[in-house]
């Protein structure tokens, strides 16, 4: 018993030393990163008040007595959101950009993921090429794709759809491939042993296992792409982001806050709707 207790104490001591070493290494890495990025306490102290000043500028001047007045009544909600009809349409356009991009990127990711899976790729070369290709798609930020595609296709939603779809292809392909790699291979082996083709094995052995994950990932990506579609509008790719860029550049402070509030409400509604759809569809498939 004494030998066992001594061995346990030695192992615990080694773990503590290892944790201490990792902690020191992490602190060193953080210090180096802060130095390179010029993140200093003085810079934070100098900048934080300016953030507060900007938020003070974009805060609307609402007045309780006129809160529910008309569009021409200063201090009312209607006066604050005086362009709600056009902003709502642009927000709808943003959601459609995200929906089309998610659909296109998810379809491409679906078509590529099986060849990018270690357990299903026909050979090592195919696996490596497909994995590196997916990395290329998702490594380039979607706003960079948007800058290129706006130059090629002009200002408008098409460039935004293609830009987000390209990035989504890489992200969804990786997630789908990892779901496939975690699938139980026994049904696959049974189908292949009885003479089934590669495509039949994917259809009847792998897809039923991973389809709920695929749908969950696609719906989550749609929520992410709504936010992304708003950002790429800053470079002329359509949607509410283009309008937001204009009001920011012209210092229309109350319009900035109105659009931001509208975006927050819209994204929250989309998140709740996606969660409802995800729960219903995945629950039905699992049943």
TAZIZI-V411152 format. One record per backbone hydrogen bond with DSSP energy under -0.5 kcal/mol. NH is the residue of the N-H (numbers start at 1). CO is the residue of the C=O. Records with the same first field share a line. If there is no record, write none. Layout:
NH = CO + CO
//
This chain:
5 = 1
6 = 2
7 = 3
8 = 4
9 = 5
10 = 6
11 = 7
12 = 8
13 = 9
14 = 10
15 = 11
16 = 12
17 = 13
18 = 14
19 = 15
20 = 16
21 = 17
22 = 18
23 = 19
24 = 20
25 = 21
26 = 22
27 = 23
28 = 24
29 = 25
30 = 26
31 = 27
32 = 28
33 = 29
34 = 30
35 = 31
36 = 32
37 = 33
38 = 35
39 = 34
40 = 38
44 = 40
45 = 41
46 = 42
47 = 43
48 = 44
49 = 45
51 = 47
52 = 48
53 = 49
54 = 50
55 = 51
56 = 52
57 = 53
58 = 54
59 = 55
62 = 60
63 = 75
66 = 63
67 = 64
69 = 66
73 = 70
74 = 72
76 = 73
77 = 67
80 = 76
81 = 77
82 = 79
84 = 81
87 = 83
88 = 84
89 = 85
90 = 86
91 = 87
92 = 88
93 = 89
94 = 90
95 = 91
96 = 92
97 = 93
98 = 94
99 = 95
100 = 96
101 = 97
102 = 98
103 = 99
104 = 100
105 = 101
106 = 102
107 = 103
108 = 104
109 = 105
110 = 106
111 = 107
112 = 108
113 = 109
114 = 110
116 = 112
117 = 114
120 = 117
121 = 117
127 = 123
128 = 124
129 = 125
130 = 126
131 = 127
132 = 128
133 = 129
134 = 130
135 = 131
136 = 132
137 = 133
138 = 134
139 = 135
140 = 136
144 = 141
145 = 141
146 = 142
147 = 143
148 = 144
149 = 145
150 = 146
151 = 147
152 = 148
153 = 149
154 = 150
156 = 236
159 = 156
160 = 156
161 = 157
162 = 158
163 = 159
164 = 160
165 = 161
166 = 162
167 = 163
168 = 164
169 = 165
170 = 166
171 = 167
172 = 168
173 = 169
174 = 170
175 = 171
176 = 172
177 = 173
178 = 174
179 = 175
180 = 176
181 = 177
182 = 178
183 = 180
189 = 185
190 = 186
191 = 187
192 = 188
193 = 189
194 = 190
195 = 192
196 = 191
201 = 197
202 = 198
203 = 199
204 = 200
205 = 201
206 = 201
207 = 202
209 = 206
210 = 206
211 = 207
214 = 210
215 = 211
216 = 212
217 = 213
218 = 214
219 = 215
220 = 216
221 = 217
222 = 218
223 = 219
224 = 220
225 = 221
226 = 222
227 = 223
228 = 224
229 = 225
230 = 226
231 = 227
232 = 228
233 = 229
234 = 231
235 = 232
236 = 233
237 = 232
240 = 90
242 = 239
243 = 239
244 = 240
245 = 241
246 = 242
247 = 243
248 = 244
249 = 245
250 = 246
251 = 248
252 = 247
253 = 251
256 = 252
257 = 253
258 = 254
259 = 255
260 = 256
261 = 257
262 = 258
263 = 259
264 = 260
265 = 261
266 = 262
267 = 263
268 = 264
269 = 265
270 = 266
271 = 267
272 = 268
273 = 269
274 = 270
275 = 271
276 = 272
277 = 273
278 = 274
279 = 275
280 = 276
281 = 277
282 = 278
283 = 279
284 = 280
285 = 281
286 = 282
287 = 283
//
